[in-house]
């Protein structure tokens, strides 16, 4: 078996693993540096994860929030893209090994590959709950929803449909709020034959509040906004098990089973299992340990940025720490090329604040140098910031059009949907054949992945 080594120009080679916020920020920081850059990602596109729930709830096209990574060359010629999954790293030889017998040498290595879902060992969660971390997962949630609604419309609404969202952080609150608004505002027009009172949106959170990192007043506002939208909010509630037809929860020592057709897992992250084969120091959650410059402890010219890194100071797992970390490492590499690395000050995160939306004209925002905001002002800032942060003018324009048609024009109830199987048989426990097939595929795919790792 012979490895293929891609031909690279004779100048320092920077390899960046991961085309997310941090990876792209680093690449762009090195635009005018005398280096060759290889950007590696398992996908050919960048996903704007903060808006994945808008795809899951049929408000945005998946293409609105994805950006072709090869397009980075349109304004930067010292970078090339390579699709691949890193299977191992030889730190002595400074060599990455990828699936397909491909090896890539490097002078500087930056690991910006992000994290994946942490199911915390909850029985059945990995098999039957759907995270919102990838485009395919958002589409699966969306298609399951409309498959269930169409089956009800065809065969009659003999049982309730419950959508369970696990996790009261920003993703969970935004997802539950969007589902509730779809049920309350759109379904009376688009599904008049259905009883919306039998469509339930349940948000589960172990803590006593939603949006734990926010100020208590903002947490209270978010709680009221969810309840106003008739979200079944269950605080101090732990998920004990996820089954094919629902979730087993515990509250105040009492267990209860909630039948559900869709379970969205919106809590917890951990490092990808492949990181175990990279011979890097790992800390809490499997994240890669770094120093004050985002350099991986004990490894020469190797860095980790964004969610995958864990350093001396605790940073929130948001876009800004990744972007700022990427820019810092780019600055450090440029200084090192000039022999001035020692003059670079340690990385210091500048907290610009955080925000979350509950629905139309309802959001919370804690922005540096501004008072705490709720309601319409926070929502307008949330919309503007998310549109501005998207990659590419086409994406920004498409997102503005789709969100504008949803939120600004009350007469529009257009949902962006995909294929939903035509169902003629009576449903059983509100789980459609399409849903059952999807669950089986998920279980089989996970088993195959586990076998391949062994």
C-alpha positions as MATLAB code, in Angstrom:
seq = 'XXXXXXXXXXXXXXXXXXXXXXXXXXXXXXXXXXXXXXXXXXXXXXXXXXXXXXXXXXXXXXXXXXXXXXXXXXXXXXXXXXXXXXXXXXXXXXXXXXXXXXXXXXXXXXXXXXXXXXXXXXXXXXXXXXXXXXXXXXXXXXXXXXXXXXXXXXXXXXXXXXXXXXXXXXXXXXXXXXXXXXXXXXXXXXXXXXXXXXXXXXXXXXXXXXXXXXXXXXXXXXXXXXXXXXXXXXXXXXXXXXXXXXXXXXXXXXXXXXXXXXXXXXXXXXXXXXXXXXXXXXXXXXXXXXXXXXXXXXXXXXXXXXXXXXXXXXXXXXXXXXXXXXXXXXXXXXXXXXXXXXXXXXXXXXXXXXXXXXXXXXXXXXXXXXXXXXXXXXXXXXXXXXXXXXXXXXXXXXXXXXXXXXXXXXXXXXXXXXXXXXXXXXXXXXXXXXXXXXXXXXXXXXXXXXXXXX';
ca = [
       0.000    0.000    0.000;
       1.546    3.267   -1.131;
       0.587    6.650    0.248;
      -0.026    9.488   -2.166;
       1.686   12.737   -1.210;
       0.088   15.761   -2.932;
       2.614   18.023   -4.614;
       3.028   21.375   -2.859;
       5.116   24.482   -3.657;
       8.484   24.825   -1.903;
       7.533   27.178    0.895;
       6.257   26.696    4.471;
       3.170   24.534    4.436;
       0.281   25.283    6.809;
      -2.310   22.528    7.100;
      -5.675   23.482    8.594;
      -8.043   20.683    9.602;
     -11.608   21.993    9.663;
     -13.385   24.614    7.553;
     -15.505   26.136   10.306;
     -15.385   29.613   11.827;
     -11.888   29.208   13.279;
     -10.313   27.417   10.328;
     -11.487   29.957    7.784;
     -10.506   32.876   10.011;
      -6.968   31.472   10.177;
      -6.793   30.844    6.426;
      -7.829   34.406    5.667;
      -5.362   35.808    8.195;
      -2.601   34.146    6.150;
      -3.825   35.565    2.837;
      -0.698   37.639    2.226;
       1.749   35.379    4.058;
       4.462   33.569    2.100;
       3.016   30.145    2.835;
       1.088   27.396    1.122;
      -2.128   26.408    2.863;
      -4.078   23.176    2.644;
      -7.571   23.295    4.111;
      -8.915   19.833    4.955;
     -12.517   19.032    5.837;
     -14.706   15.938    5.704;
     -17.333   18.010    3.879;
     -16.947   20.230    0.824;
     -18.924   22.973    2.515;
     -18.982   25.123    5.624;
     -22.206   24.932    7.645;
     -23.480   27.957    9.541;
     -24.601   25.930   12.528;
     -26.438   28.719   14.430;
     -29.164   28.629   11.762;
     -29.485   24.864   11.356;
     -32.682   24.908   13.363;
     -34.204   27.232   10.733;
     -33.615   24.475    8.174;
     -35.092   21.889   10.557;
     -38.236   24.012   10.957;
     -38.642   24.646    7.199;
     -37.752   28.343    7.184;
     -34.468   28.173    5.265;
     -33.006   26.095    2.461;
     -29.930   24.075    3.434;
     -28.061   25.937    0.706;
     -28.784   29.230    2.454;
     -26.486   28.311    5.331;
     -23.790   26.303    3.544;
     -20.814   27.708    1.689;
     -18.599   25.846   -0.821;
     -15.169   25.618    0.785;
     -13.339   25.536   -2.532;
     -14.682   29.040   -3.166;
     -12.087   30.339   -0.698;
      -9.647   30.389   -3.634;
     -11.651   33.078   -5.390;
      -9.855   35.709   -3.310;
      -6.899   33.771   -1.974;
      -4.559   31.851   -4.247;
      -2.198   30.439   -1.627;
      -4.808   27.965   -0.373;
      -6.187   24.733   -1.753;
      -8.925   22.466   -0.460;
      -8.698   18.739    0.209;
     -11.710   16.647    1.188;
     -10.744   14.018    3.716;
     -10.882   12.618    7.226;
      -7.703   12.602    9.320;
      -7.064    9.068   10.593;
      -3.713    9.691   12.269;
      -0.890   12.167   12.828;
       2.835   11.408   12.909;
       4.151   14.343   14.917;
       7.806   13.359   14.525;
       7.589   13.219   10.739;
       5.023   16.054   10.640;
       2.678   13.980    8.540;
      -1.110   13.657    8.426;
      -2.720   10.452    7.237;
      -6.167   10.581    5.642;
      -8.652    8.003    4.460;
      -7.812    6.737    0.983;
      -4.059    6.250    1.556;
      -3.376    9.972    1.324;
      -0.649   11.605    3.394;
      -0.002   15.322    3.784;
       3.185   16.784    5.244;
       3.162   20.077    7.116;
       5.354   22.700    8.726;
       2.484   24.129   10.783;
      -0.618   22.199   11.755;
      -3.841   23.786   13.008;
      -6.630   21.558   14.306;
      -9.946   23.380   13.958;
     -12.225   20.412   13.351;
     -14.836   21.253   15.979;
     -16.696   18.761   18.120;
     -19.635   16.393   17.877;
     -22.690   15.536   19.926;
     -22.327   14.219   23.456;
     -25.171   11.889   24.426;
     -23.757   11.458   27.945;
     -24.264    7.706   27.764;
     -28.055    8.087   27.761;
     -29.524    4.734   26.654;
     -31.046    4.947   23.177;
     -30.121    8.579   22.595;
     -27.539    7.888   19.917;
     -29.953    5.613   18.066;
     -33.227    7.500   18.281;
     -32.510   11.177   19.005;
     -31.402   13.554   16.241;
     -28.737   16.187   16.976;
     -28.680   19.502   15.137;
     -25.013   19.555   14.251;
     -25.048   18.755   10.519;
     -27.098   19.740    7.511;
     -28.282   16.155    6.998;
     -29.603   16.054   10.565;
     -31.592   19.257   10.131;
     -33.120   17.839    6.955;
     -34.000   14.606    8.734;
     -35.871   16.535   11.434;
     -37.721   18.591    8.840;
     -38.705   15.600    6.718;
     -39.841   13.584    9.729;
     -42.106   16.439   10.795;
     -43.822   16.803    7.450;
     -44.044   13.033    6.902;
     -45.926   12.772   10.194;
     -48.220   15.720    9.405;
     -49.025   14.413    5.924;
     -49.832   10.996    7.343;
     -52.201   12.568    9.840;
     -53.832   14.527    7.024;
     -54.321   11.371    4.942;
     -55.217    8.790    7.559;
     -56.704   10.802   10.379;
     -55.300   12.163   13.602;
     -55.865    9.200   15.881;
     -53.070   10.113   18.302;
     -51.055   13.143   19.329;
     -47.702   14.083   17.865;
     -45.086   15.262   20.314;
     -41.804   16.910   19.368;
     -39.299   16.703   22.203;
     -36.292   19.025   22.326;
     -33.627   18.027   24.841;
     -31.558   20.898   26.213;
     -32.482   24.404   27.324;
     -29.485   26.212   25.877;
     -29.668   28.599   22.925;
     -30.120   25.828   20.331;
     -32.841   24.098   22.312;
     -34.747   27.303   23.078;
     -34.546   28.508   19.476;
     -35.629   25.142   18.084;
     -38.553   24.700   20.474;
     -39.711   28.282   19.847;
     -39.581   27.810   16.077;
     -41.549   24.544   16.213;
     -44.168   26.184   18.417;
     -44.565   29.153   16.082;
     -44.949   26.823   13.105;
     -47.697   24.946   14.947;
     -49.440   28.092   16.179;
     -49.126   30.368   13.138;
     -48.741   28.179   10.059;
     -50.620   24.957   10.702;
     -54.089   26.549   11.034;
     -53.700   27.673    7.405;
     -51.629   24.876    5.867;
     -53.131   21.945    7.804;
     -56.720   22.995    8.599;
     -57.783   19.354    8.871;
     -55.508   18.821   11.879;
     -56.096   19.755   15.495;
     -53.060   21.805   16.484;
     -53.882   21.197   20.163;
     -52.745   17.617   19.564;
     -49.326   18.744   18.323;
     -47.086   19.213   21.347;
     -43.667   20.846   21.612;
     -41.838   19.810   24.789;
     -38.544   21.323   25.947;
     -36.604   19.320   28.552;
     -33.892   20.900   30.718;
     -32.087   19.427   33.722;
     -31.386   22.839   35.267;
     -33.999   25.059   36.950;
     -33.765   27.627   34.114;
     -33.331   27.821   30.370;
     -30.386   29.755   28.885;
     -28.201   29.131   31.918;
     -25.271   31.396   30.899;
     -27.543   34.457   30.591;
     -28.565   36.926   33.305;
     -31.510   35.810   35.431;
     -33.792   38.517   33.998;
     -33.118   37.281   30.469;
     -33.672   33.695   31.538;
     -37.020   34.682   33.033;
     -37.986   36.515   29.827;
     -37.109   33.465   27.708;
     -39.208   31.244   29.987;
     -42.210   33.549   29.662;
     -41.807   33.741   25.889;
     -41.718   29.970   25.548;
     -44.769   29.558   27.743;
     -46.582   32.275   25.757;
     -45.997   30.127   22.662;
     -47.433   27.127   24.520;
     -44.200   25.217   24.716;
     -44.464   22.405   27.256;
     -41.475   23.524   29.316;
     -40.161   20.956   31.777;
     -37.341   22.188   33.991;
     -35.391   20.138   36.541;
     -36.142   17.179   34.295;
     -33.563   14.555   33.305;
     -33.722   12.237   30.301;
     -33.218    8.663   31.461;
     -33.721    6.890   28.141;
     -34.660    7.604   24.530;
     -36.762    4.985   22.783;
     -38.080    4.646   19.260;
     -41.449    5.990   20.389;
     -40.464    8.594   22.974;
     -38.384    9.477   26.016;
     -38.318    8.360   29.628;
     -37.817   11.349   31.922;
     -37.374   11.873   35.646;
     -38.608   14.832   37.701;
     -38.475   15.050   41.488;
     -37.675   11.359   41.654;
     -40.712   10.386   39.572;
     -40.325    8.766   36.165;
     -42.654    9.448   33.260;
     -42.694    8.242   29.673;
     -43.467   10.835   26.986;
     -44.549    9.426   23.648;
     -42.818   11.330   20.865;
     -42.449   11.097   17.123;
     -39.365   13.354   16.968;
     -36.631   13.791   19.577;
     -34.114   16.576   18.905;
     -30.901   16.389   20.984;
     -29.731   19.973   21.562;
     -27.340   19.575   24.467;
     -23.752   18.504   25.043;
     -20.648   18.296   22.874;
     -17.542   16.144   22.890;
     -14.496   15.540   20.691;
     -14.810   13.340   17.618;
     -13.736    9.735   18.352;
     -11.035    9.994   15.675;
      -9.101   12.455   17.864;
      -8.112    9.467   20.028;
      -5.862    8.333   17.156;
      -4.097   11.679   16.754;
      -1.680   11.367   19.697;
      -2.574   14.739   21.170;
      -3.111   15.599   24.852;
      -6.811   15.566   25.670;
      -8.692   17.139   28.557;
     -12.321   17.459   29.558;
     -14.739   16.249   26.903;
     -11.828   14.878   24.876;
     -10.859   18.397   23.830;
      -7.238   19.110   22.888;
      -5.170   20.822   25.573;
      -3.475   24.052   24.499;
      -1.392   26.810   26.082;
      -1.945   30.571   26.162;
      -1.149   30.797   22.419;
      -3.509   27.966   21.392;
      -0.423   25.784   20.812;
      -0.991   22.119   21.613;
       0.878   21.203   24.757;
       4.123   19.364   24.064;
       3.933   19.522   20.253;
       5.985   21.767   17.975;
       4.133   24.103   15.588;
       0.823   22.378   16.263;
      -2.221   24.392   17.304;
      -5.869   23.789   18.157;
      -8.592   26.435   17.990;
     -12.301   26.695   18.540;
     -14.510   24.145   20.272;
     -11.943   21.350   19.995;
      -9.427   23.219   22.164;
      -9.311   23.652   25.915;
      -6.800   26.066   27.422;
      -5.762   27.699   30.678;
      -8.854   29.938   30.625;
     -12.348   28.644   29.973;
     -13.847   29.976   26.740;
     -17.467   29.677   25.595;
     -18.028   27.282   22.721;
     -19.266   29.942   20.336;
     -18.230   31.363   16.983;
     -16.282   34.365   18.314;
     -13.691   32.441   20.381;
     -12.999   30.276   17.313;
     -12.693   33.275   14.983;
     -10.470   35.210   17.355;
      -8.374   32.131   18.084;
      -7.887   31.529   14.361;
      -6.747   35.103   13.809;
      -4.333   34.852   16.741;
      -2.703   31.672   15.471;
      -2.435   33.214   11.994;
      -0.692   36.221   13.510;
       1.628   33.918   15.446;
       2.591   31.912   12.349;
       3.331   35.099   10.397;
       5.510   36.357   13.238;
       7.304   33.011   13.485;
       8.186   33.140    9.783;
       9.945   36.443   10.491;
      11.643   35.158   13.634;
       9.489   37.376   15.865;
       7.301   34.773   17.551;
       8.502   35.728   21.025;
       7.030   39.200   20.583;
       3.465   37.960   20.175;
       1.343   38.412   23.286;
      -0.763   35.502   24.570;
      -4.242   35.070   23.138;
      -6.866   37.100   24.977;
     -10.506   36.549   24.143;
     -12.596   39.683   23.653;
     -16.126   38.847   24.742;
     -18.567   40.567   22.389;
     -21.611   39.082   24.110;
     -24.169   36.431   23.290;
     -27.794   36.219   22.239;
     -30.640   33.832   21.538;
     -34.003   34.108   19.850;
     -37.282   32.540   20.921;
     -39.325   33.522   17.897;
     -40.611   36.451   15.880;
     -39.810   39.749   17.633;
     -38.633   37.853   20.700;
     -34.986   37.426   21.670;
     -32.504   38.089   24.453;
     -29.101   39.704   24.049;
     -26.142   40.424   26.290;
     -23.845   42.575   24.168;
     -20.713   44.213   25.481;
     -21.124   47.971   26.122;
     -24.908   47.766   25.676;
     -27.671   47.250   28.244;
     -29.327   43.842   28.400;
     -31.924   43.639   25.671;
     -35.114   41.637   25.205;
     -37.950   41.547   22.712;
     -37.924   43.285   19.341;
     -34.629   45.252   19.727;
     -32.741   42.084   20.647;
     -34.439   40.209   17.810;
     -33.481   42.796   15.184;
     -29.852   42.665   16.333;
     -29.973   38.862   16.287;
     -31.273   38.790   12.706;
     -28.786   41.400   11.469;
     -25.780   39.758   13.104;
     -26.607   36.280   11.838;
     -27.186   37.462    8.289;
     -23.964   39.489    8.342;
     -21.955   36.557    9.695;
     -23.005   34.222    6.899;
     -20.337   33.437    4.309;
     -21.021   34.750    0.825;
     -23.338   37.461   -0.490;
     -25.608   34.904   -2.168;
     -26.186   33.200    1.184;
     -26.885   36.523    2.889;
     -29.371   37.579    0.223;
     -31.174   34.222    0.172;
     -31.414   34.169    3.963;
     -32.737   37.717    4.095;
     -35.398   36.867    1.513;
     -36.505   33.650    3.197;
     -36.517   35.026    6.737;
     -38.133   38.230    5.531;
     -40.967   36.355    3.812;
     -41.534   34.378    7.001;
     -41.370   37.136    9.590;
     -42.324   40.331    7.753;
     -45.256   39.174    5.640;
     -47.986   37.748    7.835;
     -49.894   36.252    4.905;
     -47.036   33.965    3.897;
     -47.113   30.406    5.203;
     -44.716   28.905    2.690;
     -42.573   26.140    4.163;
     -39.360   24.978    2.520;
     -39.892   21.225    2.392;
     -38.355   18.180    0.751;
     -39.650   14.740   -0.138;
     -42.224   13.254    2.234;
     -43.257    9.640    1.513;
     -46.863    9.031    0.497;
     -48.389    6.987    3.306;
     -51.610    4.993    2.889;
     -51.478    2.699    5.927;
     -52.744    3.729    9.344;
     -49.944    4.968   11.551;
     -48.908    3.081   14.643;
     -48.022    5.132   17.727;
     -47.684    8.184   15.396;
     -44.408    6.786   13.987;
     -44.512    6.667   10.193;
     -42.815    3.944    8.137;
     -40.413    6.607    6.895;
     -39.453    7.430   10.470;
     -38.954    3.756   11.299;
     -36.718    3.301    8.251;
     -34.689    6.379    9.205;
     -34.222    5.028   12.717;
     -33.053    1.662   11.369;
     -30.597    3.394    9.016;
     -29.176    5.428   11.908;
     -28.640    2.312   14.028;
     -27.032    0.403   11.147;
     -24.777    3.331   10.228;
     -23.570    3.670   13.810;
     -22.809   -0.061   14.047;
     -20.886    0.043   10.770;
     -18.865    3.048   11.995;
     -18.036    1.258   15.235;
     -16.952   -1.847   13.332;
     -14.750    0.229   11.020;
     -13.014    1.863   14.023;
     -12.260   -1.555   15.494;
];
